[in-house]
């Protein structure tokens, strides 16, 4: 059916699919036909040491949290179908939330890509059911800022902000004791990140998220 009646795609798609939009539907691959259903979240942090500021932009359900003086500081909010601001925009756009998902499919409400949810021509990009429009935040870069933890939803489904930050602090302290170091800059952050991912992996794929 998609080959006989291909969905109308916005102009930006030509930049993403290398001209696949201009092909005859019968010659398009499944990947090209499904490209408008592909998307990802975006969580960006910019540190300005001169102004001593931390800037955050977030679209989707990835998240970042600050470790400051041993405590967790929330730096972004997840864009999920249960958030009232998101519900209002989605319903106003003409879409619905079914079983906790936008149009019964996506369980997040902002993303890059996912172009099939952004094709209502009477709406601005910010008004679409799924928008890439980010929320932005500004934080002070203070001497007691220890680290910023960024991760996709899989991390935060198992650990809260406080639990994840406490876990990282525990690993930092463990390395300091074992290696006899005192400066956080000497800590092996790559190893801590790897250990966090291993700690988060389900023992059985059938138990994913538990």
N, C-alpha and C positions, 0 to 999 in steps of 0.2 A: 504494500500500500504506500509506503514511504517513497518507493521508486516511482510509482504512478502519480502521486500527489506530494512531491517534496515540499516540506515546510518552507515558508518564506524566511530568508535569513538576512540579518542586518548587514550593512556594508563592511563592518569591522571584520566579519568572518573571512573576507578575502585576504586579510592580513594574516589570518591564523591557519588557513587551510591551503595556502599556496595555489589559489585559483580554483579549488575544487567546486566552489559555488557556481562557476561558469560551465562546468561539465554537464553533459546530459545525465539525467538521473540513472539511466541504465548502465552508464559507465562508471559511476561513483562506487567506491568501496564502502563496506559497512562502516569503516572508521570515519570516512568522510561524511556519511549520512548521519552518523551519531555525534559528530563533533560539537553540535550545538547543545548537547547534553552534558558536555564535559566542563567541570569547573573546579575551583580550589579556593580556599580561604586565604586571607592575607593578614599578617600581623607584623607590623614594622616598628622598629625602635631606632630613633636617631638621637645620639648624645652630642650635645654642644658643650664642650669643656670650657669654651670661652665665656659663654653666658651662664654656665653651670645649670643647664636645663636638660631634661630628658623628654623627648617628644614621642608620642605613641599614636599610631593609626591602626585601626582594627576593622576588618570586615569579615564576618563569619564567626565560627566557634573555636578558632584557635585563640590562645590567650597568653598574656605575659603577666608576671608578678615580680615584684621587687623584694629582694632580701635586704632589709635595712635594720642594722643594730639588733639582729637576731629575730626580727619579726617580719611577717608578710604584709606587703602593701599592694593592694589590688591596683593593676594598671590598665585593665581593659575589661569590658563586659561582653559576654557571649551574645551573639545574635541568633536566638532560637525562636521557634514558633509559639512558645508560651509567653513571650514578652509582649506586653500590651502595645507598646509603640510599633512593634513589628506586625502584630495582628491588625492594627488599624490601617497600616499602609497596604498590607496584603489584601485585605477585604475591600478596601477602596479601589484597588487596582483591578478588581474583578476576579481574583483568585480566591481559593478557600483553603482552610486548614482541615485536613482529614487525618484522623489517627495521629495527631501531633506532627504532621508533615505538610509542607506546602503542596497543594494539589495532590495530596496523598503520596508524594514522592520524596522531596528533599526535607531533611530534618534540621536545616539551617535556613536563615532568611537573608543572608548577604553573602556574596561571593564574587570572584572574578570568573568570567566565563558563564556557563549555564545559560547560554544565549536564548534558548527557547522560552525562557521565562522573562525575557526583556524585549519582546517584539510588539508591544502595544504602542502603536505609533502616536496615539493621542496623549501619551504619558511621557514625562521627562525621565532620564535615567534614574533619578533619585526616587521616582514614584512607582517604578516597576515592582512587581511582586517580589522578585529577587533583585536586589541592587548591589552594585559594587561600592556605593557611597560609604566611606568609612566614618566611624566615630573617632575623634581626635582628643588627645589629652596632653597635659603638660605637667611635669613634676620637677622638683628641685633636685639637682645633683649635689648631694651633701657628703661630707667626709665619712659618714657612717653608712653610705651606700656600699653594700658588699657584692651583690650580684643581681642580674636579671635573668629569670627563668622563662623561656619561651617554649611553647609546645602546642601540638594539635589537640583535638578533643579527646583522643585516646588517653592522654596523660591525665586530663582533668576528670575523666569519667571514673578514675580509680582513686585519685588523690585530690583533696581540696587544696586551695591555695596555701593554707596554713600547714597542711600535712606535707605538701611538696617542699615548701621552704624549710620546714623543720628537718626533713630528710636530707636536704642538701647541706644544711648547717652541720648535721651529724657527720656526714661524710667529710666535710672540710675539717672538722675537729679531729676526726679519726686519722686523716692523712697527716695533720700537723703533729699529732702525738707519735705516729709510727715513723715519720721521716725527720722529726726534730726540727720543724720549720715553724716560723711565727708569722710570716707575711702571706696574706691571701693570694698574692700574685704568684707565689711559688707552688700553689696547689695545682694538681693535675685536673683541670676542669673537664678535659675530654674523657678521662676515666670516670669521673663522677657522672657525666652525662650518659656514658655507656652503661654504667651500673644502674642508673635510674631507669633506663629503657628495659634492661633485663629484669629489674624488679617489677616492672609494669606488665611484662608479657604473661599472658595466661598460660598455665601449665598444660592446658589442653585447648585446642582451637574451638572445641564445642563449648568451652566455658568462657569464651571471649567476653570481656567486660565484667567478669565476676572476680 
